[in-house]
Each structure stands twice: as structure tokens, then as C-alpha cells.
Amino acid sequence: MLFSRNEIKQTLSKLTKNDPSITTLQLSHKRITNKQLLAISDALQGNTNVTEIWLTNNQISDGSDANNNSKSSNGSGSVGYLMSVLETNTTVQEVYLGGNKIGAKGVSSIANLLQQNTIITDIGLEDNSICDGGAKMLADALSHNTTLQTLKLQGNDIQSEQILKTIQDQLKKNKTLAKEKFALEHPELLTHKIKKPVKTKEEESKEERRRRRRERHAKKNSGGGDNNDGKNGRRSKESSSPSSSRSSNTTNNNKPASKSSLSSLLSPSSFSKSKTPADVGINDLGIIV
């Protein structure tokens, strides 16, 4: 979709006036040319609200507009001019330039920016015209940079795996540094688990001795309970022994017979089935025997 003159004028006016409503400059798929990129770069000077710049899939290349050679006198074209503006910018954190025709000249200006800028964390350069030479410039620049965490380079003509690995290692290092910095600046927002302190051998031996003492104490307490139960068991057995039953019988025999006991003796059920009627008699007390 072509970016009309009216649309670009409105956008440039808002950027120049530092309109707070524009924090993301979304100009992807607008067929932005090198000439228009120079005008956008001018509007970004002094802007303190824009944090993201999207210029993907446009017509941006290493060349420059013939009428504005003064703005690209460093030989890196309109891309170089944008990078020179971003060198002093303190709010832009993400720049996406994928899907254009940026080559060695444009990459050279991006590498210079990386050595000076400490704000930008993400740069997209996928699907451009970057070869091993341009990738080598980016890798060298990253050795002096501690803030860039993402650098998209897929879809280019980079053949050296070693250069790509160097870039990847440096980006990983920068991510670690960013996490450590965040932890220092915002300790109240940390959600990761705190690592337990490593115990020394002396501390471990003390802990082992305490654990053994607790086990011995627990065994001693459980053994004491068993002994008491045993004593109580022996007492209960003694209380139910024959001697105690004999004493109880003796006590019962000394007591006078009650009427209920006499009636039970006189009941028919008290007769033994083994005795015959002839064997049954009446004693002097009148009791059937």
C-alpha cells in the first residue's frame, strides 16, 4: 500500500510536535522510499515518545536521494542518516528494517550505532542483502555493546556459521546482563526461586548429629511406652489370677445364702439329669439333694 502525501505529512507533523499519542511508528508495507526515510529521520529528531520504529517490507536501500546528498554525506545513504539520528535518541528501543534492500553500506552505519547507543534492545534486518562482510561488522560492533538482545538476520546471504555463533553468544551474554540489571533495579518484582545457600561440611555434620539425636529420643520415648503397657498388662493378669478368684469365692461362701439362691436350688432345672429319682433325697433341712 502506497503511503500518500497527506498521510506522511500528518505523521511527520505529529512526530515533529512530539505528539504523545505516537509511541509506535508503524510504517510497514507502505512502499517507503529513501527520500521519505530522510524526511522521517528529520521528524524523529528531538522526539521523546516513540519507542518502536517499524519500516519493514518497503523500498529502503543503501542508496540516497539525489536531492539530499548533504544528509547522507557519510556514504551510507538514507539508512545511515536514520542511524545518525538514533545515536542521540534516548527513547527508541526497537528498530525493524526487515524486507528491504539494505547491504554493506547500511549495515556499516548500523554497526556504528551499536557501538554508541545504549538504549536499543531489538533490531530486525531479516530478508535484506547482508553477506558475511556485513555480518562480521555487526559481530565486531556487538563486542562493544551490552544492551542489544535481539538481532534478526535470517533470509540474508550469510554463509559463515562462526560469525553467526559469535553474534548469538554476544546476544545471550547481553540478555544475562539485562536480567541482572533488572534484578538490581526492581527487586520487588522478582518471581524466580531463591537458591538455597550451600552448606559447608561442618554444617552438614552438625545437622546429621541433630538428626540422629532426634531419632534416638523418638525411639526412647516409644520404648518407655511399651514397658508401661507391659506392666499394666501384668497387673491386669495378676488381678484375674486363680488366687484372686479363690479369695472372691471364699468371700462369697462366708456370706449367707439369699432367697434367690435358695429358690434357684429348688428349681427343676437344678436337678442333674444323670441322677435317677431313687438317688434324689431330702436332707434334714428339707433341701432336695
C-alpha atoms as one frame of an Amber mdcrd trajectory, in Angstrom:
protein
   0.000   0.000   0.000   1.450   3.321  -1.063   1.878   5.920   1.635   0.076
   9.014   0.345   1.476  12.526   0.697  -1.313  13.569   3.051  -0.709  10.574
   5.295   3.016  11.134   5.512   2.519  14.848   6.192   0.191  14.087   9.097
   2.594  11.527  10.537   5.619  13.776  10.158   3.728  16.653  11.782   2.880
  14.532  14.832   6.474  13.297  15.108   7.856  16.821  14.880   5.425  18.106
  17.518   6.390  15.177  19.779   2.777  14.005  19.931   2.485  11.597  22.914
  -0.178   9.568  21.091   2.518   8.114  18.790   4.724   5.674  20.653   4.916
   3.112  17.841   5.795   4.391  14.368   4.131   1.775  12.170   5.147   2.320
   8.529   5.497  -1.262   7.283   4.253  -2.233   3.794   3.946   1.438   2.800
   6.500   1.455  -0.050   8.622   3.952   1.860  11.456   5.219  -0.321  14.893
   6.537   0.627  13.634  10.104   0.164  10.728   9.555   2.544  13.055   7.858
   5.042  15.153  11.023   5.166  12.027  13.082   5.992  11.023  10.587   8.694
  14.507  10.785  10.197  14.288  14.570  10.370  10.923  14.351  12.160  12.365
  11.948  14.736  14.998  14.408  15.877  14.034  15.663  19.305  11.167  13.159
  19.651  10.934  11.584  23.106   7.757   9.468  22.807   8.428   6.977  20.027
   9.822   3.666  21.345   9.333   1.421  18.286  10.027   2.025  14.599   8.545
  -0.362  12.022   9.798   0.093   8.450   9.609  -3.495   7.193   8.861  -4.501
   3.596   9.467  -1.141   1.987  11.805   0.203  -0.715  14.710   1.229   1.505
  18.205   0.527   0.185  21.817   1.596   0.602  21.280   4.423  -1.856  20.240
   8.002  -1.102  18.039  10.612  -2.621  19.875  12.623  -5.248  18.466  15.899
  -3.935  19.587  15.265  -0.364  23.191  14.170  -0.690  24.141  16.502   2.178
  22.152  14.387   4.614  23.930  11.219   3.529  27.414  12.604   3.031  28.881
   9.758   5.099  28.272   7.413   2.164  25.754   5.152   3.947  22.642   6.647
   2.359  19.284   7.207   3.990  19.794   4.284   6.396  22.965   5.929   7.633
  21.114   9.182   8.202  18.453   7.429  10.280  21.162   5.742  12.351  22.883
   9.070  12.993  19.598  10.450  14.352  19.144   7.425  16.619  22.639   7.849
  18.065  21.381  10.703  20.254  17.839   9.387  20.752  17.060   8.178  24.271
  13.623   6.541  23.839  13.658   4.302  20.743  14.263   0.709  21.852  13.222
  -1.330  18.796  14.005  -0.778  15.097  12.704  -3.152  12.417  14.035  -2.837
   8.867  13.395  -6.332   7.532  12.275  -6.965   3.970  14.238  -4.122   2.355
  17.430  -3.937   0.266  19.979  -2.961   2.893  23.523  -4.086   2.131  27.066
  -3.451   3.346  26.753   0.371   3.473  23.604   0.334   5.558  24.993  -2.375
   7.857  28.114  -0.287   8.397  26.036   2.589   9.785  24.040   0.158  11.972
  27.299  -1.243  13.358  28.464   2.278  14.232  25.163   2.890  16.033  25.566
  -0.298  18.103  28.919   0.888  19.429  27.420   4.125  20.771  23.733   3.527
  21.542  22.812   2.027  24.921  19.025   2.103  24.534  18.116  -0.140  21.580
  17.411  -3.769  22.514  15.928  -5.178  19.261  16.916  -4.738  15.609  15.326
  -6.560  12.679  17.385  -6.956   9.494  15.913 -10.159   8.070  15.424 -10.614
   4.306  17.894  -7.947   3.197  21.153  -8.076   1.202  23.629  -8.716   4.017
  26.582 -11.019   3.354  29.443 -12.334   5.531  31.225  -8.969   5.447  28.207
  -7.141   6.878  27.655  -9.860   9.488  31.307  -9.540  10.538  30.839  -5.792
  11.099  27.803  -6.481  13.284  29.676  -9.117  15.291  32.578  -6.744  15.921
  30.200  -3.970  16.977  28.418  -6.276  19.426  31.671  -6.828  21.299  31.326
  -3.173  22.399  27.574  -3.357  23.070  25.823  -4.605  26.222  22.172  -3.707
  25.522  21.135  -5.318  22.216  19.352  -8.607  22.913  17.687  -9.468  19.586
  19.177  -9.231  16.090  17.169 -10.834  13.278  19.346 -11.870  10.336  17.500
 -14.774   8.710  16.912 -14.571   4.974  20.265 -12.923   4.193  23.315 -14.262
   2.347  25.379 -15.077   5.427  27.405 -18.281   4.988  29.780 -18.192   7.962
  28.433 -20.254  10.876  31.250 -18.971  13.080  30.177 -15.346  12.634  26.577
 -16.218  13.404  27.647 -18.120  16.513  29.706 -15.145  17.697  26.665 -12.888
  17.291  24.441 -15.388  19.101  26.859 -15.746  22.018  27.124 -11.985  22.474
  23.335 -11.557  22.388  22.986 -14.278  25.018  25.513 -12.501  27.196  23.614
  -9.229  26.837  20.361 -10.928  27.870  22.028 -12.203  31.033  23.312  -8.733
  31.818  19.839  -7.279  31.260  18.300  -9.768  33.715  20.894  -8.955  36.350
  20.329  -5.235  35.875  16.571  -5.683  36.170  17.002  -7.687  39.367  19.057
  -4.905  40.921  16.678  -2.146  39.866  13.424  -3.984  40.667  13.982  -6.485
  43.496  10.301  -6.282  44.462   9.231  -7.722  41.092  11.395 -10.826  41.170
   9.424 -14.082  40.924  12.184 -16.642  40.474  13.035 -19.067  43.262  15.792
 -18.063  45.625  18.589 -20.582  45.653  19.305 -22.227  48.977  22.721 -21.417
  50.440  25.255 -24.182  50.047  26.002 -25.854  53.377  29.591 -26.488  54.458
  30.779 -29.913  55.602  30.808 -28.738  59.202  27.192 -27.571  58.954  26.179
 -30.845  57.335  27.842 -32.888  60.117  26.055 -30.822  62.776  22.757 -31.364
  61.040  23.427 -35.109  60.865  24.206 -35.274  64.591  20.989 -33.407  65.423
  19.005 -35.773  63.231  20.487 -38.830  64.986  19.724 -37.363  68.419  16.109
 -36.811  67.397  15.839 -40.421  66.212  17.302 -41.799  69.463  14.972 -39.613
  71.510  11.981 -40.823  69.498  12.988 -44.493  69.954  13.481 -43.983  73.697
  10.024 -42.465  74.083   8.368 -45.258  72.117  10.230 -47.941  74.168   9.125
 -46.409  77.508   5.510 -46.567  76.420   5.808 -50.279  75.646   7.293 -51.002
  79.105   4.428 -49.245  80.828   1.938 -51.190  78.765   3.687 -54.408  79.746
   3.493 -53.544  83.420  -0.166 -52.707  83.144  -0.769 -55.989  81.365   0.932
 -57.985  84.090  -1.103 -56.192  86.722  -4.329 -56.960  84.917  -3.358 -60.635
  84.645  -2.496 -60.789  88.322  -5.873 -59.330  89.204  -7.566 -62.104  87.219
  -5.357 -64.974  88.581  -6.814 -68.074  90.387  -5.728 -66.763  93.799  -7.885
 -63.715  93.371 -10.790 -65.861  92.188 -10.357 -68.151  95.204 -10.438 -65.214
  97.567 -13.574 -63.973  95.914 -15.161 -67.421  96.224 -14.192 -67.548  99.897
 -15.799 -64.219 100.461 -18.926 -65.352  98.691 -19.106 -68.572 100.754 -18.954
 -66.605 104.000 -21.997 -64.606 103.001 -25.440 -66.026 103.974 -27.394 -67.556
 101.114 -30.016 -65.286  99.720 -33.609 -66.256  98.938 -32.878 -66.059  95.230
 -30.061 -68.591  95.551 -32.298 -70.990  97.536 -35.064 -70.719  95.005 -32.640
 -71.464  92.222 -31.545 -74.604  94.008 -35.164 -75.743  94.371 -35.992 -75.118
  90.701 -36.435 -78.224  88.496 -33.555 -77.130  86.277 -31.175 -77.615  89.194
 -31.685 -81.385  89.141 -28.931 -83.271  87.438 -30.084 -85.392  84.515 -27.596
 -88.102  85.476 -29.437 -88.804  88.762 -32.437 -91.052  88.975 -35.413 -90.432
  91.224 -34.137 -93.068  93.593 -30.928 -91.161  94.083 -32.711 -87.984  94.955
 -33.408 -87.429  98.667 -34.279 -84.802 101.233 -31.802 -83.855 103.894 -32.600
 -82.701 107.416 -33.070 -79.138 106.228 -35.681 -80.185 103.724 -33.464 -79.431
 100.764 -33.543 -81.867  97.874 -30.096 -83.369  97.239
